[in-house]
Amino acid sequence: TAANSVFFGLGKVLANGKVVVSDFTADGIRQPEALALCQRMTYSVDPSMNVGAGIVEVTLRSGEKKTMRVDASLGSPSRPMSYGQLVEKFTDCARHASWPIPAANLDQVVSLIERLETLPDVAALPALLSPPRANG
């Protein structure tokens, strides 16, 4: 249920500064700091807000409150990810492929995608992301 929990994702962001694929692994879902933060969260629904929008209010130990409103998710058409964010997300996801993709291959894929329009043959992309063929 962690993948569908706003509390869990927010707990991870508050504890780690971001959410990555490993946060949803067996070890990642047990991070004590994130879970402790989740236990302290509450929510309310504001029917006047658009679907997907939200306001997060954090009370610091000092009692000071910090508030942030998000009207669109990062990666949505109205809030696109930067190229650097896309590369970071791609490489994080690719590190969790069903077979280990060498870092050099990921770097090559990113380099090839940067000049995709000029590639004579895109067959290099799936080859770099596929498991090596057994010889024999």
trRosetta pair geometry for C-beta under 8 A, 3 or more apart (Angstrom, degrees):
i j d omega theta_ij theta_ji phi_ij phi_ji
1 4 5.8 -71 -164 51 58 99
1 5 5.7 68 139 -43 83 111
1 8 7.9 147 115 -21 74 146
2 5 5.5 -60 -142 25 33 119
2 8 4.5 -162 -151 176 74 167
2 23 7.7 -151 149 136 132 86
2 24 5.8 178 97 -122 122 79
2 29 4.7 -127 -44 -120 160 112
3 8 8.0 -39 -38 83 16 142
3 24 5.6 48 -76 -128 91 135
5 8 3.7 71 88 6 119 108
5 9 6.6 169 93 -8 66 81
5 38 7.6 21 148 -136 134 131
6 9 5.9 -57 -149 41 32 109
6 10 6.0 28 156 -15 67 111
6 43 7.4 71 84 -84 134 150
6 54 7.7 178 -157 -110 141 168
7 10 5.9 -61 -145 42 27 108
7 11 6.0 32 155 -24 65 108
7 38 4.5 91 151 -141 109 91
7 41 4.8 177 -129 69 105 151
7 43 7.7 -112 -68 -36 97 122
8 11 5.6 -53 -146 34 29 114
8 12 6.5 30 155 -19 63 104
8 29 7.5 -14 -154 -135 133 82
8 34 7.0 52 -157 156 61 117
8 38 5.9 12 -85 -97 51 137
9 12 5.8 -54 -151 34 31 111
9 13 6.5 30 152 -17 65 105
9 19 5.5 -21 -148 -80 80 155
10 13 5.6 -52 -147 37 35 112
10 14 6.2 32 156 -16 67 106
10 37 7.6 -136 113 130 82 121
10 38 7.8 129 72 -95 89 74
10 41 6.9 107 85 -103 133 153
10 56 6.6 179 -136 -120 132 136
11 14 5.9 -57 -145 40 28 108
11 15 6.1 19 159 -12 65 113
11 33 7.9 160 171 119 94 64
11 34 3.9 102 136 -171 105 76
11 35 6.7 82 166 -64 154 21
11 36 8.0 147 -152 59 121 48
11 37 4.1 157 -132 81 88 112
11 38 4.2 -40 -62 -54 147 86
11 41 7.3 -106 -64 -27 96 135
12 15 5.9 -61 -140 44 27 105
12 16 5.6 -27 177 28 67 116
12 18 7.7 -41 135 108 97 30
12 19 4.7 79 106 -98 134 88
12 23 5.0 40 -133 -150 148 145
12 31 7.3 93 -105 54 79 145
12 34 4.9 18 -78 -125 55 138
13 16 6.9 -76 -120 58 17 76
13 17 6.7 -6 -164 -178 54 8
13 18 6.4 28 -118 -101 70 15
13 19 5.9 -45 -63 -38 80 92
14 34 7.5 138 63 -118 87 69
14 37 5.3 173 79 -160 135 162
14 58 7.1 160 -115 -110 128 141
15 31 6.5 144 121 133 160 133
15 33 4.2 130 -135 117 126 113
15 34 4.4 -97 3 -72 151 75
15 37 6.1 -145 -51 -4 100 142
16 19 7.5 115 71 -78 122 43
16 23 7.6 -146 33 -91 157 121
16 31 7.9 -26 -44 171 120 166
16 34 7.3 -19 -14 -70 102 113
19 23 5.3 -80 -156 26 73 161
20 23 5.5 124 60 -13 58 99
20 92 5.0 -116 -151 -165 103 140
21 24 6.3 -67 -172 36 46 103
21 25 7.6 58 137 -37 70 95
21 92 5.5 160 3 147 105 96
21 93 5.7 131 -52 -101 141 53
21 95 7.4 168 55 67 135 94
21 96 4.8 -117 130 -15 148 151
22 25 5.2 -30 -157 2 56 121
22 27 7.6 -21 175 73 93 102
22 28 5.0 161 142 -68 61 135
22 92 8.0 -106 -8 -170 89 99
22 96 7.3 -166 -66 -75 69 123
23 28 4.1 177 -151 177 22 131
23 29 7.3 92 160 -67 57 55
23 31 7.5 -46 -139 -7 78 135
23 34 7.8 122 -152 -76 108 173
24 28 5.7 -21 4 87 17 136
24 29 6.4 43 -140 -59 36 98
25 28 4.4 90 45 8 75 109
25 29 7.1 -155 78 -9 34 85
26 29 6.7 -60 -149 32 21 103
26 30 7.2 7 155 -9 55 115
27 30 6.1 -77 -160 40 34 107
27 31 7.8 62 148 -58 66 76
28 31 6.3 -16 -166 -29 43 107
30 35 7.2 -17 -162 -36 34 137
31 34 4.3 53 88 19 113 111
31 35 6.4 164 83 -13 57 90
32 35 5.8 -63 -142 42 29 109
32 36 6.0 32 161 -24 67 107
33 36 5.9 -54 -147 33 26 111
33 37 6.7 26 154 -17 61 105
34 37 5.8 -56 -154 35 33 111
34 38 6.5 37 149 -24 66 104
35 38 5.4 -49 -149 31 36 116
35 39 6.6 41 153 -24 64 101
36 39 5.8 -51 -155 28 33 115
36 40 7.1 22 152 -13 62 107
37 40 6.0 -67 -158 37 36 107
37 41 6.9 45 148 -39 67 103
38 41 5.7 -51 -155 12 38 119
46 49 4.6 67 91 -6 105 110
46 55 7.5 33 6 15 144 115
49 53 4.5 -135 174 83 109 119
49 54 7.1 100 152 -83 156 36
49 55 7.7 -138 -91 -16 152 96
50 53 4.6 81 62 -7 82 123
50 71 6.7 53 48 -160 124 82
52 71 7.9 54 105 166 90 40
52 72 6.4 27 127 -122 123 47
52 73 5.9 -87 -173 -23 111 98
52 76 7.5 89 167 -77 148 157
53 69 7.4 7 -178 -179 100 88
53 70 6.4 -176 -150 98 57 60
53 71 4.7 -7 -114 -131 110 48
53 72 7.2 -20 -86 -53 77 42
54 69 7.4 -173 99 -149 39 55
54 70 5.5 2 57 56 78 95
55 67 6.4 -2 -178 -169 101 100
55 68 7.2 170 -154 87 57 41
55 69 4.8 -22 -102 -101 83 76
55 70 7.7 179 -83 21 36 65
56 67 7.1 166 87 -150 50 51
56 68 5.2 -6 56 58 96 89
56 70 7.5 28 -4 -2 101 106
57 65 5.8 -4 -174 -172 101 110
57 66 7.2 161 -154 82 51 45
57 67 4.7 -12 -103 -101 80 85
58 65 7.0 154 79 -155 43 58
58 66 4.8 -13 59 59 96 97
58 67 7.8 -175 21 -76 64 40
59 63 6.7 -20 -174 -147 100 32
59 64 7.4 157 -155 82 56 36
59 65 5.3 -29 -99 -98 69 76
60 63 6.9 -36 74 32 75 20
60 64 4.7 -1 40 61 119 86
60 65 7.5 -154 7 -80 80 25
60 66 6.7 67 -36 -11 103 104
70 73 7.3 60 155 -86 124 42
71 78 7.7 -62 107 109 101 137
71 79 8.0 147 76 -42 78 131
72 76 4.5 -121 172 64 106 141
72 78 4.5 -161 -75 76 176 111
72 79 4.3 161 96 -4 113 120
73 76 4.8 103 63 -30 77 113
73 79 6.7 -177 88 64 32 127
74 79 5.7 -87 -108 125 40 116
74 81 6.1 71 166 -81 91 85
74 85 7.5 -104 169 170 122 154
75 79 7.2 1 23 96 27 84
75 80 6.9 36 -133 -141 26 40
75 81 5.0 8 -90 -34 70 107
76 79 5.1 43 55 43 89 86
76 80 7.5 -107 77 -71 37 47
77 80 6.8 3 -145 -63 27 89
81 85 4.0 -126 -175 93 104 126
81 86 5.1 133 107 -57 124 79
81 89 7.1 -24 -174 -4 165 139
82 85 4.6 98 51 5 76 102
82 86 7.1 -138 94 -5 42 86
83 86 5.6 -55 -151 35 33 113
83 87 6.4 33 152 -18 66 104
84 87 5.8 -52 -147 35 32 110
84 88 6.3 33 154 -19 65 107
85 88 5.6 -54 -146 38 32 113
85 89 6.3 30 155 -18 65 107
86 89 5.8 -56 -146 38 29 109
86 90 6.2 32 155 -20 65 107
87 90 5.7 -54 -145 37 29 113
87 91 6.3 21 160 -13 65 108
87 110 5.5 57 -135 -130 109 129
88 91 6.2 -59 -145 40 26 104
88 92 6.3 27 156 -19 63 109
89 92 5.7 -56 -145 37 29 111
89 93 6.2 26 158 -15 65 108
90 93 6.0 -61 -149 40 27 107
90 94 6.0 23 157 -18 65 112
90 106 7.8 160 124 -160 97 104
90 109 7.9 -142 148 109 132 124
90 110 7.2 147 89 -86 139 97
91 94 5.6 -54 -138 40 32 112
91 95 6.5 43 157 -30 62 100
91 106 5.2 91 -120 172 91 140
91 110 7.4 -17 -62 -56 107 129
92 95 6.0 -51 -157 22 29 114
92 96 7.6 12 151 -6 57 105
93 96 6.2 -72 -167 39 38 103
93 97 8.0 70 139 -56 64 76
94 97 5.6 -5 -166 -34 52 111
94 101 5.4 -57 164 52 103 145
94 106 5.5 149 101 -108 149 118
94 109 7.9 169 -107 55 165 154
94 129 7.3 -93 -138 -129 118 103
95 101 7.4 -112 -95 50 37 97
95 106 7.9 -8 -62 -71 74 156
97 100 7.3 152 69 -98 98 18
97 101 5.3 57 33 -18 143 109
97 129 7.5 -161 -111 -170 160 85
99 131 4.4 39 62 -88 173 106
101 105 5.2 -112 176 78 90 131
101 106 5.9 99 123 -54 117 94
101 128 7.8 65 -159 148 112 71
101 129 6.2 -13 -117 -134 137 57
102 105 4.6 98 66 -1 84 102
102 106 7.4 -153 99 -4 48 82
103 106 5.6 -52 -152 35 39 112
103 107 6.4 42 150 -20 68 103
104 107 5.6 -52 -150 36 33 114
104 108 6.4 36 151 -20 65 104
105 108 5.6 -54 -150 35 33 112
105 109 6.4 36 151 -23 66 102
105 128 4.5 166 -164 -176 96 91
105 129 7.0 157 153 -75 123 46
106 109 5.6 -48 -147 31 34 113
106 110 6.5 34 154 -17 64 103
106 128 8.0 163 -66 151 29 115
107 110 5.9 -54 -151 36 31 110
107 111 6.4 32 151 -19 64 108
108 111 5.5 -57 -148 39 33 114
108 112 6.2 31 155 -19 68 106
108 124 7.8 -103 148 154 117 114
108 128 5.4 -143 88 -132 120 150
109 112 5.8 -56 -147 38 29 109
109 113 6.3 28 155 -19 65 107
109 125 6.1 86 -131 -137 89 75
109 128 5.2 -173 -66 103 94 140
109 129 6.4 63 -89 -57 142 101
110 113 5.8 -55 -146 36 29 110
110 114 6.6 38 152 -28 62 102
111 114 5.7 -50 -155 25 31 116
111 115 7.4 -11 159 15 61 101
112 115 6.6 -83 -158 54 33 82
112 116 6.8 71 145 -83 68 66
112 119 6.3 47 -168 -84 93 136
112 122 8.0 128 159 -135 124 66
112 124 6.0 -157 -119 96 157 121
112 125 6.0 -159 106 -80 144 86
112 128 7.7 166 9 6 145 153
113 116 5.3 2 -150 -53 42 109
113 125 7.5 83 -66 -109 84 122
115 118 4.8 -44 169 44 97 110
115 119 6.5 122 112 -48 83 82
116 119 5.8 -40 -152 1 37 117
116 122 7.1 31 -152 -104 86 110
119 122 5.5 95 104 -77 140 65
119 124 7.3 -129 -160 31 132 119
121 124 6.6 102 100 -16 86 89
122 125 5.3 -17 176 7 79 118
123 126 6.6 -55 -160 40 49 98
123 127 6.2 49 148 -21 73 114
124 127 5.5 -65 -148 42 34 116
124 128 6.2 34 158 -23 70 107
125 128 6.1 -60 -151 32 26 107
125 129 6.6 1 159 0 62 114
126 129 5.8 -72 -144 50 36 100
126 130 5.6 39 159 -33 74 114
127 130 6.0 -54 -135 29 26 112
